[in-house]
């Protein structure tokens, strides 16, 4: 369908669909959602398990109900992430993960759907979204701690623990004011839960406002293997040092080794050199180039490439820099990727760009 990028894959006995709807020109959020609704209406067998909306200007008068699919009672988490700094486009795009031919169970916490669980013969899967502290009057640090505890509560509803988490996202309001504090909270929680003794999740941490006034909003994916052949492992970056070395508790990437496919979650990646320092300060094109080279090296280390990408998000600190992504892709003749370009602060003031990708390669 025009205006959508759809990747449909067979995963064991069920089918899954990754839908990316990038904003086109000056269209309104309602018009963008109409395109997504049209696709979903044409595919009634699909069941949404997570919906993320990027770029919504939280200072606008847009009716947020318009941004959610009007296909009945909401039975999946919807995460809305706004601008990271200043004004910008009203919406950058929407990404949806949907499944079919498998039972999907909504996870309800405090009267709100915060996730969906589903399973096949190989594993039980859980996707959580739009998790934020119940009281936004708490300090940022206390809100961050509560978000990790809420992830645990959601996982318990799916009969899982934090040890099953393979991917996280944290969208911090005014990230540059307190990212170090957030990392201290995450590090302490991981030590308490002995996360460092197992798999440290891949992760993205970027700035972004939100409609509820929370200090941080989180998403997470967890997988509980049922098949002993299913493996989850952290993947290092050939061109960067481990993020743990400079105090950020996440793996550069995490691979899910399924019987018929390898699935790779590449963390939010930016222009950081092997020494852990920001490279090419002030030069957005060089930062984009290095970042993309780093991601491609990770993909290639797992026998993958850009053609295997199922979902991508490019975050730019400044909206006027956004064309740099297209310039890089055109210059290097990259295939069209299911990507959204959003305007969000990165975790360092001198970083201008960050990108995350998911990729899948079939093995049998």
C-alpha positions as CSV (number, residue, x, y, z in Angstrom):
1,X,0.0,0.0,0.0
2,X,1.3,3.5,-0.9
3,X,2.8,5.4,2.0
4,X,3.5,2.3,4.1
5,X,6.5,0.0,4.4
6,X,5.4,-3.5,5.4
7,X,7.6,-6.5,6.2
8,X,5.7,-9.7,6.6
9,X,7.5,-12.8,8.0
10,X,6.5,-16.4,8.9
11,X,7.8,-17.2,12.4
12,X,7.2,-20.8,13.1
13,X,3.4,-21.4,13.1
14,X,2.4,-17.8,13.2
15,X,2.9,-14.8,11.0
16,X,4.1,-11.4,12.0
17,X,4.0,-8.0,10.3
18,X,6.2,-5.0,10.9
19,X,4.5,-1.8,9.6
20,X,6.2,1.5,9.2
21,X,4.2,4.6,8.3
22,X,6.6,7.6,7.8
23,X,5.0,11.0,7.7
24,X,4.6,12.4,4.2
25,X,5.1,16.1,3.7
26,X,2.8,18.3,5.8
27,X,0.1,15.7,6.4
28,X,-1.7,15.8,9.8
29,X,-1.5,13.0,12.3
30,X,-5.1,12.1,11.5
31,X,-4.2,11.6,7.8
32,X,-1.2,9.5,8.7
33,X,-3.4,7.3,10.9
34,X,-6.0,6.9,8.1
35,X,-3.3,5.2,6.0
36,X,-2.5,2.8,8.8
37,X,-6.2,2.2,9.5
38,X,-6.8,1.4,5.8
39,X,-4.1,-1.2,5.8
40,X,-5.3,-2.8,9.1
41,X,-8.9,-2.9,7.8
42,X,-7.7,-4.7,4.7
43,X,-6.0,-7.3,6.9
44,X,-8.4,-8.1,9.7
45,X,-6.4,-11.2,10.7
46,X,-3.6,-9.1,12.1
47,X,-3.6,-8.4,15.8
48,X,-1.5,-5.4,17.0
49,X,0.9,-6.2,19.9
50,X,2.6,-2.8,20.0
51,X,2.2,0.6,18.5
52,X,4.7,3.5,18.7
53,X,4.0,7.0,17.5
54,X,7.0,9.4,17.1
55,X,7.3,13.1,16.7
56,X,3.9,14.1,18.1
57,X,4.1,17.8,19.2
58,X,2.7,17.6,22.8
59,X,2.1,21.3,22.8
60,X,-0.4,21.1,20.0
61,X,-4.2,20.7,20.4
62,X,-4.2,17.4,18.5
63,X,-6.7,15.0,19.9
64,X,-4.6,12.1,21.1
65,X,-7.5,9.7,20.6
66,X,-7.1,10.4,16.9
67,X,-3.6,8.9,17.0
68,X,-4.9,5.5,18.2
69,X,-6.4,3.1,15.8
70,X,-10.2,3.5,15.8
71,X,-10.8,-0.2,15.3
72,X,-12.5,-1.0,18.6
73,X,-11.4,-1.3,22.2
74,X,-7.6,-0.7,22.6
75,X,-6.0,-4.1,23.4
76,X,-2.3,-3.2,22.9
77,X,0.1,-0.6,24.3
78,X,0.4,2.7,22.5
79,X,3.6,4.8,23.1
80,X,3.6,8.5,22.1
81,X,7.0,10.2,22.1
82,X,7.2,13.9,21.3
83,X,10.0,16.3,20.3
84,X,13.3,16.2,22.2
85,X,13.9,19.9,22.0
86,X,12.1,22.9,20.6
87,X,9.4,22.8,18.0
88,X,9.2,20.5,15.0
89,X,6.9,18.5,12.8
90,X,3.7,17.4,14.4
91,X,4.3,13.7,13.7
92,X,7.3,11.8,12.4
93,X,5.6,8.5,11.9
94,X,4.1,5.3,13.4
95,X,5.5,1.8,13.8
96,X,3.3,-1.2,14.5
97,X,4.2,-4.8,15.2
98,X,1.3,-7.2,14.6
99,X,0.8,-11.0,14.6
100,X,-1.7,-13.4,13.1
101,X,-2.6,-17.1,13.6
102,X,-1.6,-17.0,17.3
103,X,-3.5,-16.1,20.5
104,X,-2.4,-12.8,21.9
105,X,-3.3,-11.9,25.5
106,X,-3.5,-8.2,26.6
107,X,-1.6,-7.5,29.9
108,X,-3.6,-5.1,32.1
109,X,-2.0,-3.2,35.0
110,X,-3.9,-0.5,36.9
111,X,-6.8,-0.7,34.5
112,X,-4.5,0.1,31.5
113,X,-3.2,-2.2,28.8
114,X,0.6,-2.1,29.1
115,X,1.5,-5.1,27.0
116,X,0.6,-8.2,25.0
117,X,1.8,-11.8,25.5
118,X,1.7,-14.5,22.8
119,X,3.6,-17.8,22.2
120,X,4.5,-20.5,19.8
121,X,6.3,-23.9,20.1
122,X,9.7,-22.2,20.6
123,X,9.0,-19.4,23.1
124,X,6.7,-17.2,25.0
125,X,6.9,-13.5,23.9
126,X,6.0,-10.4,25.8
127,X,5.9,-6.8,24.5
128,X,5.4,-4.0,26.9
129,X,4.8,-0.3,26.1
130,X,4.1,3.1,27.5
131,X,5.2,2.4,31.0
132,X,5.6,5.4,33.3
133,X,5.4,6.2,37.0
134,X,2.0,6.3,38.5
135,X,2.8,9.6,40.3
136,X,4.5,12.2,38.2
137,X,5.1,14.3,41.3
138,X,7.9,12.0,42.3
139,X,11.5,13.0,41.6
140,X,13.0,11.9,38.2
141,X,15.1,9.3,40.0
142,X,12.2,7.8,41.9
143,X,10.1,7.7,38.6
144,X,12.9,5.9,36.9
145,X,13.1,3.3,39.6
146,X,9.4,2.8,39.5
147,X,9.5,2.3,35.7
148,X,11.9,-0.6,36.2
149,X,9.6,-2.1,38.8
150,X,6.6,-1.6,36.5
151,X,8.5,-3.6,33.8
152,X,8.8,-6.4,36.3
153,X,5.1,-6.2,37.2
154,X,4.2,-6.4,33.5
155,X,6.5,-9.4,33.1
156,X,5.0,-11.2,36.0
157,X,1.6,-11.0,34.2
158,X,3.3,-12.9,31.4
159,X,4.9,-15.4,33.7
160,X,8.4,-13.9,33.1
161,X,11.1,-12.1,35.0
162,X,13.5,-9.3,34.1
163,X,16.0,-12.0,33.2
164,X,13.9,-12.7,30.1
165,X,14.2,-9.1,28.8
166,X,16.2,-8.8,25.6
167,X,15.4,-5.2,24.4
168,X,14.4,-2.0,26.2
169,X,13.6,1.6,25.2
170,X,13.7,4.6,27.5
171,X,12.5,8.0,26.4
172,X,13.6,10.6,28.9
173,X,12.1,14.1,29.1
174,X,15.0,16.6,29.1
175,X,17.5,13.7,28.9
176,X,20.6,15.9,29.0
177,X,19.7,17.2,32.4
178,X,19.7,13.7,34.1
179,X,20.9,10.9,31.9
180,X,23.8,10.2,34.4
181,X,21.2,9.9,37.2
182,X,19.1,7.5,35.1
183,X,22.2,5.4,34.4
184,X,22.8,5.2,38.2
185,X,19.3,3.9,38.7
186,X,19.5,1.4,35.9
187,X,22.9,0.1,37.1
188,X,21.7,-0.3,40.7
189,X,18.5,-2.1,39.6
190,X,20.6,-4.5,37.3
191,X,22.9,-5.3,40.2
192,X,20.0,-6.0,42.5
193,X,18.3,-8.3,40.0
194,X,21.6,-9.9,38.9
195,X,21.0,-8.8,35.3
196,X,24.8,-8.7,34.9
197,X,25.0,-12.4,35.6
198,X,22.8,-13.1,32.5
199,X,21.8,-11.2,29.4
200,X,22.2,-7.4,29.5
201,X,19.4,-6.1,27.1
202,X,20.0,-4.1,24.0
203,X,18.6,-0.6,24.6
204,X,17.8,2.8,23.3
205,X,17.9,5.9,25.5
206,X,16.9,9.2,23.9
207,X,15.1,12.4,24.8
208,X,11.5,12.9,24.2
209,X,8.5,14.7,25.7
210,X,5.2,12.9,26.5
211,X,1.6,13.9,27.0
212,X,1.4,12.6,30.6
213,X,4.3,14.7,32.0
214,X,6.4,11.7,33.0
215,X,10.1,11.9,33.5
216,X,10.6,8.7,31.5
217,X,8.5,6.3,29.4
218,X,9.7,2.8,28.7
219,X,9.0,-0.1,26.3
220,X,10.4,-3.6,26.5
221,X,10.5,-7.0,24.8
222,X,11.0,-10.2,26.6
223,X,11.4,-13.8,25.4
224,X,11.0,-17.0,27.5
225,X,12.4,-20.0,25.6
226,X,10.5,-23.2,25.5
227,X,12.8,-24.9,23.0
228,X,16.3,-25.6,24.4
229,X,17.7,-24.8,20.9
230,X,16.6,-21.2,21.2
231,X,19.5,-19.0,22.3
232,X,19.7,-15.3,23.4
233,X,23.1,-13.7,23.3
234,X,24.7,-10.3,23.6
235,X,26.5,-9.2,20.4
236,X,29.5,-6.9,20.6
237,X,30.2,-4.0,18.2
238,X,33.3,-4.6,16.1
239,X,33.9,-0.8,15.9
240,X,33.0,0.4,19.4
241,X,33.9,-0.5,23.0
242,X,31.2,-2.0,25.3
243,X,28.8,0.7,26.5
244,X,29.3,-0.8,30.0
245,X,32.8,0.6,29.9
246,X,31.5,4.2,30.2
247,X,28.6,3.5,32.5
248,X,25.7,2.7,30.3
249,X,24.1,-0.7,31.1
250,X,23.2,-2.1,27.7
251,X,24.5,-4.5,25.1
252,X,25.4,-3.1,21.7
253,X,23.1,-5.7,20.2
254,X,21.2,-8.8,21.2
255,X,20.7,-11.8,18.9
256,X,17.8,-14.3,19.2
257,X,18.8,-17.6,17.7
258,X,15.6,-19.3,16.7
259,X,15.4,-22.7,14.9
260,X,14.6,-21.1,11.6
261,X,15.8,-17.6,11.9
262,X,18.3,-15.2,13.6
263,X,16.8,-12.0,15.0
264,X,19.0,-9.1,15.8
265,X,18.1,-6.1,17.9
266,X,20.7,-3.3,17.5
267,X,20.7,-0.8,20.3
268,X,20.5,2.9,19.7
269,X,23.9,3.7,18.1
270,X,25.7,7.0,17.7
271,X,29.0,8.5,16.6
272,X,31.1,7.2,19.4
273,X,34.7,6.0,18.7
274,X,36.4,2.9,20.1
275,X,37.7,5.1,23.0
276,X,34.1,5.9,24.1
277,X,34.3,9.5,23.0
278,X,32.1,11.4,20.6
279,X,33.6,11.5,17.1
280,X,33.1,14.3,14.5
281,X,31.7,16.9,16.9
282,X,29.6,19.4,15.0
283,X,29.6,17.5,11.6
284,X,26.3,15.8,11.1
285,X,27.2,14.1,7.9
286,X,30.3,12.5,9.3
287,X,28.4,11.5,12.5
288,X,25.7,9.8,10.3
289,X,28.4,8.1,8.2
290,X,30.3,6.6,11.2
291,X,27.1,5.6,13.0
292,X,25.8,3.7,9.9
293,X,29.3,2.1,9.4
294,X,29.1,0.9,13.1
295,X,25.6,-0.6,12.6
296,X,26.6,-2.3,9.4
297,X,29.6,-3.9,11.0
298,X,27.3,-5.3,13.7
299,X,24.9,-6.6,11.0
300,X,27.7,-8.2,9.0
301,X,29.2,-9.8,12.1
302,X,25.9,-11.8,12.2
303,X,25.9,-12.5,8.5
304,X,23.3,-9.8,7.9
305,X,23.1,-6.5,6.0
306,X,20.7,-3.6,5.4
307,X,18.4,-5.8,3.2
308,X,17.5,-7.8,6.4
309,X,16.3,-4.8,8.4
310,X,12.6,-5.0,9.4
311,X,12.4,-1.7,11.4
312,X,14.6,1.3,11.9
313,X,14.4,4.7,13.6
314,X,16.8,7.6,13.0
315,X,16.9,10.2,15.7
316,X,18.2,13.7,14.9
317,X,18.9,16.4,17.5
318,X,18.0,19.1,14.9
319,X,15.2,18.8,12.4
320,X,17.1,20.6,9.8
321,X,19.8,17.9,9.8
322,X,17.3,15.1,8.9
323,X,18.2,15.1,5.2
324,X,21.6,13.8,6.1
325,X,20.2,10.3,6.5
326,X,18.8,10.3,3.0
327,X,22.1,11.6,1.6
328,X,24.0,8.8,3.2
329,X,21.6,6.1,2.0
330,X,21.6,7.5,-1.6
331,X,25.4,7.9,-1.7
332,X,26.0,4.4,-0.5
333,X,23.1,2.9,-2.5
334,X,21.4,1.4,0.5
335,X,18.1,-0.4,-0.1
336,X,14.9,1.3,0.9
337,X,14.5,0.6,4.7
338,X,11.4,0.6,6.8
339,X,12.5,3.7,8.7
340,X,11.1,6.7,10.6
341,X,13.2,9.9,11.0
342,X,12.4,11.6,14.3
343,X,13.6,14.7,16.1
344,X,14.9,13.9,19.6
345,X,17.8,14.7,21.8
346,X,20.6,12.1,22.0
347,X,22.2,11.2,25.4
348,X,25.2,13.5,24.8
349,X,24.9,17.2,23.9
350,X,27.5,16.8,21.1
351,X,25.7,13.9,19.5
352,X,23.6,14.9,16.5
353,X,22.3,11.5,15.3
354,X,21.4,8.1,16.6
355,X,19.9,5.1,14.8
356,X,18.5,1.7,15.9
357,X,17.6,-1.2,13.7
358,X,16.0,-4.7,14.0
359,X,16.9,-7.3,11.5
360,X,15.9,-10.9,10.7
361,X,17.7,-13.5,8.6
362,X,16.2,-16.9,7.9
363,X,18.5,-19.9,8.4
364,X,16.2,-22.9,7.6
